[in-house]
Amino acid sequence: MKPKHWIPFLLTLAFLGSSRVQSFALDPDPEVTSTAFAELIDVLSATEAAPLNFGRFFIDGEGGGSIVIAPTPGSDRISEGNAIHLAAGGSPTPAVYEVVGYPDCSVSITLPGPTTLTNTSNPAHQMLVNEWLSTPSNSAKLDMNGKLTFYVGARLHVESLSQNPVGVYTGTYTITFTYN
């Protein structure tokens, strides 16, 4: 053989010898070690910064009506019914809640159902509170510091003077804040 013919043969052997053929064994029960993560975050907490206060009012005659406190900063208050008249003083305000938790998390609020305010001098006389509203609405996001302020308003139903005599009326209600 002439040396010329050996050169392509040697090049082919060199190429085949330098390429690696990977082979994998098939495992009928392969195992993989993985990692799991969990992060414990701050507990959600809420405090009442200001109570819901319908303020002072009086009843003119035997009619009734209602007073609405809007769930907004300030003291937006309206009366409905021709016998209910708003009076100065009494510090009308929506309830204000400061919620603290893990930054940028969503929070939902569960508003109460109908609630009763009872005359502190005569518990037989009561007023109904319902139609609860909040700002922001029932779901919101904590800020980058993990804080959020909720405002809660409602409607107070007032009956005639014989059913709701002059006095201070108080009651309690429960609002629940949860992470979404």
MOVEN-V23986 format. One record per residue. N is the residue number from 0. PHI is phi as a letter, one per 30 degrees, with the letter a starting at -180 (none if undefined). Layout:
n: [N & N]
phi: [PHI & PHI]
This chain:
n: [0 & 1 & 2 & 3 & 4 & 5 & 6 & 7 & 8 & 9 & 10 & 11 & 12 & 13 & 14 & 15 & 16 & 17 & 18 & 19 & 20 & 21 & 22 & 23 & 24 & 25 & 26 & 27 & 28 & 29 & 30 & 31 & 32 & 33 & 34 & 35 & 36 & 37 & 38 & 39 & 40 & 41 & 42 & 43 & 44 & 45 & 46 & 47 & 48 & 49 & 50 & 51 & 52 & 53 & 54 & 55 & 56 & 57 & 58 & 59 & 60 & 61 & 62 & 63 & 64 & 65 & 66 & 67 & 68 & 69 & 70 & 71 & 72 & 73 & 74 & 75 & 76 & 77 & 78 & 79 & 80 & 81 & 82 & 83 & 84 & 85 & 86 & 87 & 88 & 89 & 90 & 91 & 92 & 93 & 94 & 95 & 96 & 97 & 98 & 99 & 100 & 101 & 102 & 103 & 104 & 105 & 106 & 107 & 108 & 109 & 110 & 111 & 112 & 113 & 114 & 115 & 116 & 117 & 118 & 119 & 120 & 121 & 122 & 123 & 124 & 125 & 126 & 127 & 128 & 129 & 130 & 131 & 132 & 133 & 134 & 135 & 136 & 137 & 138 & 139 & 140 & 141 & 142 & 143 & 144 & 145 & 146 & 147 & 148 & 149 & 150 & 151 & 152 & 153 & 154 & 155 & 156 & 157 & 158 & 159 & 160 & 161 & 162 & 163 & 164 & 165 & 166 & 167 & 168 & 169 & 170 & 171 & 172 & 173 & 174 & 175 & 176 & 177 & 178 & 179]
phi: [none & d & d & d & d & d & d & d & d & d & d & d & d & d & d & d & d & d & d & c & c & d & b & c & d & d & c & d & b & d & b & b & c & c & b & c & b & b & b & d & c & d & d & d & b & b & b & d & d & a & d & d & b & d & i & c & a & b & c & c & j & c & d & b & l & b & b & c & c & d & d & b & e & j & b & d & b & b & c & b & j & d & c & c & b & d & c & d & i & i & h & d & a & d & d & b & b & c & c & b & a & d & e & i & d & d & b & c & b & c & d & d & d & e & b & c & c & c & d & d & d & b & d & d & c & b & b & c & c & a & h & d & b & b & b & d & d & d & b & a & c & d & d & d & c & i & b & a & c & c & c & b & b & a & c & c & c & c & c & d & d & d & d & b & d & e & l & c & c & b & a & b & a & b & c & c & c & b & d & d]
